[in-house]
Amino acid sequence: MTSMSDTAQAQVAAAARLERLWARGRALLGTRYAILGGAMSWVSERHLVSAISNAGGFGVIACGAMTPDLLEREIAATQALTTQPFGVNLITMHPQLDALVDVCLAAGVGHIVFAGGLPPGAAMRRAKDGGAKVIA
């Protein structure tokens, strides 16, 4: 019977630790892989977001300067392309931030990613109270 080398034991230990770390991310995102696609304006739209989510990652729609009506349409179009979890990135200085949060909640978006500075407490509370997980 042979025993594992020190290198092999270290690799097994490292893999176990990585698995524990990945598990936390997968649990937060609800995905197969703890990989979050960064929201890039004019790039992170329904096709890229659904492709990332369908592949096991977590796609994020880049709302940018979208109006609430446009965001509502983009979320619906993304939902038509995937049944997997995805999020929406909202810019904290958007003049219609509260309305955008409401659009996300009405559409059942599970994660709202606030960017562009610290999110206002009221917007975070509104998102959390509406059932969304908040990432900032």
Secondary structure, DSSP 4 states (H G I P E B T S, - for coil): -PPPPHHHHHHHHHHHHHHHHHHHHHHHHTSSS--BPPP-TTTSSHHHHHHHHHTTSBEEEE-TT--HHHHHHHHHHHHHH-SS-EEEEEETT-TTHHHHHHHHHHTT-SEEEEESSPPPHHHHHHHHHTT-EEE-
